[in-house]
Amino acid sequence: MSDDTTPVWFITGCSTGFGRELARLVLARGWRTAITARNPDQLSDLVAEGGDRVLPLRLDVTDAAAIERAVAEAEGRFGRIDVLVNNAGYGYLAAIEEGEDAGIRQQFETNVFGLAALIRRVLPGMRRRRRGHVVNISSIGGLVGFAATGYYHATKFAVEGLSESLAVEGAPLGIKVTIVEPGPFRTDWAGRSIIESDTRISDYEETAGARRQQTRERSGNQPGDPVRGAEAIIAAVEAAEPPLRLLLGAPAFELAQKKLESMRANFDAWKDTTLGADYPEHRRR
């Protein structure tokens, strides 16, 4: 089906959370949407709502062949992809020392390498058309680190850096980039989707151990509304000048402001030492 009058979205991780709510809102606007999940049976209600405007696809973002098939099917059905939303991802609870190699690597395969592979596959079409928008779902954890989620933060910090570079490279080609940084939302992130290291070290119980417990207890009671968050993402994509970063929720805004203040204080306190590291002839007077 080809139709140049409505945008085409490609959204990963649509079985729960932001991906599901975003897909529902995009379809409600009459737009065409490829929606993905590792088990497409979980998307049956969205398929019923969207009719021929929705294309459900099986996709594990760690599978290169699956990425190729899914994007090819979407482009074959709709003719193009205008908006790529990299939403698929999950959390991993462990103090840094408690991290287990297989769990760490799988976290990066999903949250970073899968995201990057999808971007690389979709970019050629966007370049040809000189138009497109890549939306990468990061987290306030892409700006601020906490105990017990260090490896998750590492993946999201990676997404932030990749996205900043892509924004610079894509701007002359008409390709826009938005990094979405939610705070705590009532998605499945802290519920059954999260993975925990089996390793527990007593010395970290007051830091990582306490936060593991807090994360489980807060699941289902977070202040963020996924529907309102999805509406904010759509508003950002539709803006004439989309933001590079979109914070979602009051906790995210407050934590980001505190991080900015902390960084400024850190930089200012060590300014003389910092500037003294240059060759004398290059030092600012």
N, C-alpha and C positions, 0 to 999 in steps of 0.2 A: 504494500500500500504506500503510495507516495502522495504527500500533501504538503505544500509549501506554506500553508497558512497558519499552522500551529507548531510550536516548538516540540522537539523530541528530547526527552530526558532518558538517561540510563542511570539507574540507581542500584547500588549493591547493598546487600544485607537487609532485605525487605521483610524478613519473617517477623521481626520485632522492632520496637523502639522507633528511633528517628526515621529509619528507612521505610517502615510500614506507614507511619503517619504522613511522611513526605509524599510517598507514592499515592496515598489516598487523596491528599489535597491537590496534587498535580492532576490526577485523573478527574477530580471534581471540577477543575477548571477547563476540562475538555481537551487537555493536551495529550500527546502520545507519549507512551512511557514503556521502556523495557525495565522490568523488575526482576531482580535475581535473588536466589536463595540456594543454599546447598540442597534443600529439599523443596522443590517447587510446589509440592502438594500443600505446603503451608500458605500458599499465595492464592488459593482458590477463591476466597471472598473478594480479593482485589480484582481477580480476573472477571468475576461476575459483575462487579461494579463498572469495570472499564470497557468490556466488550471488545470490539476490534481495535480499540485505541491502546490496548495493553498487550504486551508480549512477555509472558512469564518464561524465565530461563533458569536452567540449572547452572549454578556457578560456585565453584570453590576458587577463591582468588589466588590460592597457592598453586593452582594447576594451570600451567601456561597454555596447554591445549584447550582447556575449558574457556579460558579468556578469549582465545582466538575464535572459537566457535560462537560464543555468546555475542561478541561484538559484531562478527560477520552476520549473524542472524538478525541482529538489531538493524544494522545498516541495510541488509537485504530487504527487510520488512518496511522500514520507514524511510530509507534513502540516506539517512545521515544521523548523527548524534550532535545535538546542540549543547546539551548540559550533561556533564558527567559528574555524578555524585558518588564519591568514594566513602561509603558509610560502613562497610563491613569491617569488623574489628572486635576485639574483646580485651578484657583486663586480666592481669596476672598478679597475684598477691604473694610477695616474698620479700624479706629483707635481702639486700644485695648478696650477702654471704649465703643466704638460704636458697638462692636461685639455682635451679637445676637445668643443665645444659639443654636437654631436649625441649623443655618448656620455654626457655628463653629464645631458642632458635625458632620455634614454631610461632611465638609471639611476633618476632620480626618478619617471618615469612608472610604472615597475614596482614599485620598492621602497616608494614613498610614496603616489602618487596612486591606483594600482590597489588598494592595501591600503585606503585611505580610502574608495574607491568601494564596495568589497565590504562594509565595515562599515556604510556608510550604507544599503545595500540590505537588509542582514540585520536591522538594528536595529528596524524597525517591528514585525516579528513577535515579537521578543524583548520589546519594550515591551508589546505586547498581552497577552502571557502572563505578564509580570512575572517573567521567568526567562530566563537565557541566560548564555553565557560566551564572551568574545572572547579568543583567544590570539594574540598577535602575536609572530612570531619575529623578534627583534632580533638582538643579538650583543653580546659583550663590547665590540665596536667601537661599540656604542651608548652606552657609558660612557667609553671610553678611545680616544684617537686615536693613530695611528701614521703613519709616512711611507708614501707610495705609495697609501694607501687613504682619503685625505681626503674624496673625494666619496661613497664608500661610507659612511664615518662620518657624513657630513652627512645621508644618508638615514636611517640608523639612529637618530641623535639626534632626527630629526624624528618617527620612529615612537615613540620614548620619550615625547616631549612630548605627542603626540596621545593616546597610551595613558593617560598620567597624567590628562589632562583627561577622557577617556572614563570612567575609573574613578570620578571624582568625580560626573560626570553620571549614570552608570548605577547607582551604588550604591542610591539610593532606589527604583529601578525593578526591583531584583532582578537586574541585569546585572553580572556580574563580569568583570574584566579581568586577564589575566596577560601580562607581558612576559617572553619567554624570551631569555636572554642566554648563548648558548653560547660557549665558547672554541674552540680548534682541534679539529675533529672530522673523522673520515674520511668526509666527504661529498664531493660533486663540486664544492664551492664553489671550491676552489683548483685544480681540474682543468680539464676542458673547458668548464665553465660560466663561468669567469671571463673578463672582457674586459680587454684592455690597450690603452692609448692608443698609437698609432703614433708619437707625438711623444716624443723622448728628448732631454733637455738634459743635457750632460755635468756641469754644476755640481751636479746632484742625484744623481749616480751613487753617492756615498757614503751617501746617505740613502734616497731613493725607489728608486734603481736597485738598491741592495743588497737592499732588502726585496722588490722584484719577484723577484729571483733566489731569495731564501730562500723565498718563498711557493710558487714552482714546485717547488723541491727538496723541500719538506716535504709536498707533496701525497701522500696515501696512507700517511703515517707519523705522522699526528697522534694524540695520546693519547686523544681522545674517541671513544667507541663510540656510533654513532647509535642502536642498539637500546636501550642503557641510557638514552640521552638521551630517547628517545621514551617509555620507561617512566616516567621522571621527570616528563615533561609530563602523562601520564595521571594520575599520582599527585597532581600539583598540581591538576588539574581536579576530581578526585574529593574533594579535601580539603574539610572543612567550612568552613574559612577559607583559601581559596586565596591564595598569595602574589601581591602585585602584581608582584614581580620574582623570576624563577627563574634563578639562575646555574647553568650546566652545565659541570662539569669543574673540576679543580684549577687549571689556569691562569686560568680566568675568575675563580674565587674569589680567587686571589692578586692578580691585576691590579686587581680591584674594591677590595680592601682597601688596596692601595697608592694607588689614586686617592682614596679617602676620606681617607687620611692626608695626601696632598699637598694636597688642597683645604682641609683643616683648617689645615694649616701656612700656606698662602697667606692664608686668611681672617684668622687670628690675627695674622699679621705686619703686615697692613694694617688692623687693626681701628680704630685711632684715626682714620686718614684716612677710612675708610668711615663711621664715625659722625659725623665732622665735616661730612659733606655735607648733613646735615639743617639746617633752620632751627633757630636756638638754642633756641626755646621747645619744640621737639619732641625735643631731644637727651636721651638717657638719662643719668641721673646715676649 
